[in-house]
């Protein structure tokens, strides 16, 4: 198994960005959804993106925007990648691409169809599989996912309820391209715990080297 990439999501301040980079994150996510406790203004996210070193990517997270609204947000925050984490249609997602991560919620009944649907959209660069609609820290039975991944050509990002304590088990079961954490490295909603960020990244590297 190759190196598992790490995305630390829901960042709102420079200290959390710097800690994520220091401990080896490959990407940092900024939530551009006003109802979220992790919301950040697009311009503020853009300012934080400017402190990222080369090869660390900024990801903007949006939910159920029209194509026009998406373009307006993207102009205010020209992230490396945009994560569409709602019930967007394939047509909308394609219009927002390229450079799109499509977030979906895991369900045993729909996962096969969801993977096939988004795997067929050329503008989708990766598929993020969450245990909730997003940002709720809800895990799911990772063992039920593995059987569906053999035919998926897109990189898979695993999210939902991951913590420094369980991310190693999740990687061992799913072997995803990347893992995504937000609430699992927080002291309270929207407030990142810098020590937990370090512990999460160390846990990922430990299982990769085992």
matplotlib code that plots the C-alpha trace (Angstrom):
import matplotlib.pyplot as plt

x = [0.0, 1.3, 1.4, -2.0, -2.6, -4.0, -6.5, -7.2, -10.5, -12.4, -9.4, -10.1, -6.8, -3.1, -2.0, -4.1, -2.9, 0.8, 0.3, -1.3, 1.6, 4.3, 3.0, 2.6, -0.9, -1.1, -4.2, -6.1, -9.8, -11.8, -15.6, -17.4, -20.9, -22.3, -24.4, -21.3, -19.4, -16.3, -17.4, -14.7, -15.2, -13.8, -11.4, -10.1, -9.6, -7.7, -5.4, -4.6, -4.0, -1.2, 0.8, 0.8, 4.1, 4.4, 2.8, 0.2, -3.3, -6.1, -9.6, -12.8, -15.9, -19.3, -22.8, -25.7, -24.6, -25.9, -23.2, -23.4, -23.0, -20.2, -18.3, -18.8, -17.3, -14.5, -13.6, -13.4, -11.4, -9.5, -8.7, -6.6, -9.6, -13.3, -15.3, -19.0, -20.5, -24.3, -26.9, -25.6, -26.5, -23.9, -24.6, -23.9, -20.8, -19.5, -20.1, -18.1, -15.1, -12.5, -10.7, -13.7, -13.9, -17.4, -18.5, -21.1, -22.7, -22.2, -25.2, -25.0, -28.1, -26.7, -23.0, -22.5, -24.7, -23.1, -19.6, -20.7, -22.4, -19.5, -16.9, -18.4, -18.1, -14.8, -14.6, -14.6, -11.0, -11.8, -14.7, -15.0, -17.1, -18.5, -20.6, -22.9, -24.0, -20.8, -19.0, -20.9, -18.1, -20.1, -18.3, -19.7, -18.8, -15.7, -15.8, -19.0, -17.2, -14.2, -16.1, -17.3, -13.9, -12.4, -14.0, -13.6, -11.0, -11.2, -9.1, -11.2, -11.0, -12.3, -14.0, -16.5, -15.7, -11.9, -9.7, -6.1, -7.2, -9.1, -7.6, -5.1, -7.9, -9.8, -6.8, -6.1, -9.7, -10.3, -6.8, -8.1, -6.0, -6.5, -8.2, -10.1, -10.5, -12.3, -14.2, -11.8, -9.0, -11.1, -11.5, -14.9, -16.8, -14.7, -11.7, -8.8, -6.6, -3.0, -1.9, -4.6, -3.6, -0.1, -1.4, -3.6, -0.8, 1.5, -1.1, -1.5, 2.3, 2.6, 0.1, 1.7, 5.1, 3.8]
y = [0.0, 3.5, 6.5, 7.7, 11.4, 13.6, 16.4, 18.5, 20.2, 23.1, 25.3, 28.9, 30.3, 30.5, 28.4, 25.4, 25.8, 25.9, 22.9, 20.9, 21.7, 21.1, 17.6, 16.5, 17.3, 17.1, 19.3, 21.7, 22.4, 25.6, 25.3, 28.0, 27.0, 29.7, 27.4, 25.5, 26.3, 26.0, 28.7, 31.0, 33.9, 33.1, 36.1, 34.9, 31.4, 33.0, 34.8, 31.5, 29.8, 32.2, 30.8, 27.3, 26.0, 24.4, 21.0, 21.5, 22.0, 24.2, 22.8, 24.9, 23.0, 24.1, 22.6, 22.8, 26.0, 26.9, 27.0, 30.8, 31.0, 28.4, 30.6, 33.6, 31.8, 30.4, 33.9, 35.0, 32.0, 30.3, 27.1, 24.3, 22.0, 22.5, 19.9, 19.7, 18.1, 18.3, 16.7, 18.4, 16.8, 15.3, 18.1, 20.8, 19.0, 18.7, 22.4, 23.3, 21.2, 20.3, 20.1, 18.8, 16.4, 15.0, 14.2, 11.5, 10.0, 6.2, 4.0, 0.3, 0.5, 3.3, 3.2, 1.1, 3.4, 6.5, 5.3, 4.4, 7.8, 9.9, 7.7, 8.4, 12.2, 13.2, 16.5, 14.6, 14.2, 12.2, 10.8, 11.6, 9.1, 10.4, 9.0, 12.0, 14.8, 16.4, 17.8, 15.7, 13.3, 10.3, 7.0, 4.1, 0.4, 0.6, -3.1, -2.6, -0.2, -2.2, -4.7, -1.8, -0.2, -2.8, -1.3, 2.4, 4.3, 7.5, 8.1, 7.5, 9.9, 8.4, 10.8, 10.7, 10.1, 9.7, 10.4, 9.8, 6.6, 5.0, 6.3, 3.4, 0.8, 2.7, 2.8, -0.9, -1.8, 0.5, 1.4, 4.8, 7.2, 9.8, 10.4, 13.6, 14.8, 17.8, 17.2, 14.4, 17.0, 19.6, 20.7, 22.1, 22.6, 24.9, 25.0, 22.9, 21.1, 21.4, 18.4, 16.3, 17.4, 16.2, 12.9, 12.2, 12.7, 10.5, 7.8, 7.8, 7.6, 4.8, 2.6, 3.4, 2.3, -0.9]
z = [0.0, -0.9, 1.3, 2.6, 1.9, 4.7, 4.5, 7.6, 7.1, 8.7, 9.3, 10.4, 11.6, 10.7, 13.7, 12.6, 9.0, 10.1, 12.4, 9.6, 7.3, 9.9, 10.7, 7.1, 5.8, 2.0, 1.9, 4.1, 3.8, 4.3, 4.8, 2.8, 4.2, 6.4, 8.5, 9.7, 12.9, 10.8, 8.3, 7.0, 4.6, 1.2, 1.3, 4.7, 3.3, 0.5, 2.9, 4.7, 1.4, 0.7, 3.7, 2.3, 0.9, -2.5, -2.9, -0.1, -1.6, -0.5, -0.8, -0.6, 0.7, -0.6, -0.5, -3.0, -4.8, -8.2, -10.9, -10.9, -7.1, -7.2, -9.8, -7.6, -4.5, -6.6, -7.8, -4.2, -3.2, -6.1, -4.3, -5.8, -5.5, -4.7, -2.7, -3.5, -0.5, -1.1, -3.4, -6.5, -9.8, -12.2, -14.6, -11.9, -10.7, -14.3, -14.8, -11.7, -12.8, -13.4, -10.0, -8.1, -5.1, -4.8, -1.3, -0.7, 2.3, 2.8, 2.7, 2.1, -0.2, -2.5, -2.3, -5.5, -7.5, -6.1, -6.9, -10.4, -10.9, -9.8, -11.3, -14.7, -14.4, -15.9, -14.0, -10.6, -9.5, -6.3, -4.4, -0.7, 1.3, 4.6, 7.4, 7.4, 5.2, 6.4, 9.4, 12.0, 12.9, 12.2, 11.4, 9.5, 9.1, 6.9, 6.3, 4.2, 1.9, 0.9, -1.3, -3.5, -4.2, -6.6, -9.7, -8.8, -10.9, -8.9, -5.8, -2.6, 0.3, 3.6, 6.0, 8.9, 12.6, 12.1, 15.0, 16.0, 17.8, 14.9, 11.7, 11.6, 11.7, 9.0, 6.7, 7.2, 6.3, 3.4, 2.1, 0.8, -1.3, 1.5, 4.8, 5.8, 9.4, 10.9, 14.1, 15.2, 15.8, 17.6, 21.2, 20.3, 17.1, 14.9, 17.2, 16.1, 18.7, 17.5, 19.5, 18.0, 14.5, 15.2, 16.7, 13.7, 11.2, 13.2, 13.4, 9.6, 9.1, 11.6, 9.8, 6.4, 7.6, 9.3]

ax = plt.figure().add_subplot(projection="3d")
ax.plot(x, y, z, "-o")
ax.set_aspect("equal")
plt.show()
